[in-house]
């Protein structure tokens, strides 16, 4: 009887303690983003279709000198201003700043951000950078902490569109190659 009572008291003490530590370790304030690959026909102006913000910590970066918070480059690393084509490979850079009431950390750990990627998306780089924002007076600008994500996106398409896109990307790389 004493052993049963000791085990019961031990369980009553340790079980709530383990529940509290497991609840504490689950992180609910992670930045959650979904990167899409079904973006055929999209341009930089359609940046909200390229990536979806699923948490409240970040918002799209507003620039004074740039119109959109994304940069799209083709397979030869040239800026792309036309619509994205099915089966082609693009490198997209997304920029985010902290939403009102939030602050971005100094460094992003694996528990700080959750990236849900479409089937043709591969994240190359994800990190916090400080961007210099200039002012009218020389050397009076400030830096602003920004979340930058660089992803390789192969736009969804049929097997024939992907094959044609691969050949077009190779041809574009060969055509843009320079000796110097």
C-alpha positions in Angstrom: 0.0 0.0 0.0 2.9 2.4 0.8 4.5 1.6 -2.5 1.3 2.3 -4.4 0.8 5.6 -2.5 4.4 6.6 -3.3 4.0 5.9 -7.0 0.7 7.8 -7.1 2.3 10.8 -5.5 5.3 10.6 -7.7 3.1 10.5 -10.8 1.1 13.5 -9.5 4.2 15.5 -9.1 6.1 14.5 -12.3 3.3 14.3 -14.9 2.3 18.0 -14.6 5.9 19.0 -14.6 6.6 17.2 -17.9 3.5 18.6 -19.5 4.6 22.1 -18.6 8.1 21.6 -20.0 6.7 20.1 -23.2 4.2 23.0 -23.6 7.0 25.5 -23.0 9.3 23.9 -25.7 6.7 24.1 -28.5 7.4 27.3 -30.3 4.3 29.1 -31.5 6.0 32.3 -32.6 7.8 30.9 -35.6 7.6 32.8 -38.9 5.6 30.6 -41.3 5.8 31.2 -45.1 4.5 29.2 -48.1 6.5 29.4 -51.3 4.5 28.5 -54.5 5.7 26.9 -57.7 2.4 27.2 -59.6 3.2 30.7 -60.8 3.1 30.5 -64.6 2.1 33.9 -66.0 3.1 35.8 -62.8 5.4 38.8 -62.8 7.0 40.8 -59.9 3.7 42.7 -59.6 2.1 39.4 -58.6 4.4 38.9 -55.6 1.5 37.9 -53.3 0.9 34.9 -55.5 4.6 33.9 -55.4 4.7 33.6 -51.6 2.1 33.5 -48.9 2.6 34.9 -45.4 0.9 32.5 -42.8 2.0 34.2 -39.6 1.8 37.8 -38.2 5.4 38.5 -37.5 6.5 39.7 -40.9 5.1 41.8 -43.8 6.3 42.5 -47.3 9.2 45.0 -47.4 8.3 48.4 -48.6 11.2 50.1 -50.5 11.6 53.7 -51.4 13.7 52.9 -54.5 12.0 49.6 -55.6 8.5 49.0 -56.5 8.1 45.4 -55.4 9.4 43.3 -52.5 10.7 40.5 -54.8 13.4 40.2 -57.4 13.1 37.6 -60.2 16.1 36.4 -62.2 16.1 33.9 -65.0 18.5 30.9 -65.2 21.3 33.1 -66.6 21.0 35.4 -63.5 19.5 38.3 -65.5 16.6 40.3 -64.1 13.3 39.0 -65.5 10.5 41.5 -66.2 8.3 39.3 -68.3 5.8 36.7 -67.2 7.2 33.5 -65.8 6.8 30.5 -68.2 5.8 27.0 -67.2 8.8 24.6 -67.0 11.5 27.4 -66.8 13.8 27.9 -63.8 13.9 31.2 -61.9 15.7 32.5 -58.9 13.4 34.6 -56.7 14.6 36.8 -53.8 11.8 37.7 -51.3 12.2 40.6 -48.8 10.3 40.9 -45.5 10.4 43.4 -42.7 9.0 43.0 -39.2 5.3 43.7 -38.7 4.1 46.3 -36.3 4.8 45.2 -32.7 7.4 42.6 -33.7 11.1 42.6 -34.2 13.3 40.3 -36.3 16.0 38.4 -34.4 19.7 38.9 -35.1 20.0 35.4 -36.7 17.4 32.9 -37.9 17.5 29.5 -36.3 15.7 26.4 -37.6 13.0 26.9 -35.0 12.5 30.6 -35.9 11.2 30.0 -39.4 9.0 27.4 -41.2 9.1 27.4 -45.0 6.5 25.3 -46.8 7.7 24.8 -50.3 5.8 23.8 -53.4 7.1 20.8 -55.4 9.5 22.8 -57.7 10.8 25.2 -55.0 14.3 24.8 -53.4 15.4 27.4 -50.8 19.0 28.4 -51.4 19.4 31.1 -48.7 17.4 32.3 -45.7 18.7 34.9 -43.3 18.5 38.2 -41.6 20.4 41.1 -43.3 20.8 44.8 -42.5 20.0 47.0 -45.5 21.3 50.5 -45.6 18.6 53.1 -46.2 20.0 56.3 -47.4 18.8 59.8 -46.7 19.3 63.1 -48.4 22.3 64.0 -46.2 25.5 62.1 -46.8 26.3 59.3 -44.3 23.1 60.0 -42.4 21.2 56.9 -43.5 20.1 54.1 -41.2 20.1 50.3 -41.5 16.9 48.3 -41.4 16.8 44.6 -40.4 15.3 42.6 -43.3 14.5 38.9 -43.7 15.8 37.8 -47.1 14.9 34.4 -48.8 16.4 33.3 -52.0 14.8 30.3 -53.7 15.2 28.4 -57.0 11.7 27.9 -58.5 11.0 25.6 -61.3 7.5 26.7 -62.5 4.9 23.9 -62.6 4.1 22.5 -66.0 3.7 19.3 -67.9 6.7 17.0 -68.7 7.0 18.5 -72.2 6.9 22.1 -70.8 9.7 21.2 -68.3 11.8 19.6 -71.1 11.3 22.6 -73.3 12.0 24.9 -70.4 15.2 23.1 -69.6 16.5 23.4 -73.1 15.6 27.1 -73.2 17.4 27.7 -69.9 20.5 25.9 -71.2 20.4 27.9 -74.5 20.0 31.1 -72.5 23.1 30.2 -70.3 25.2 29.4 -73.4 24.1 32.6 -75.1 24.9 34.8 -72.1 28.3 33.3 -71.5 31.2 35.6 -71.9 34.9 35.0 -72.0 35.8 37.7 -69.5 
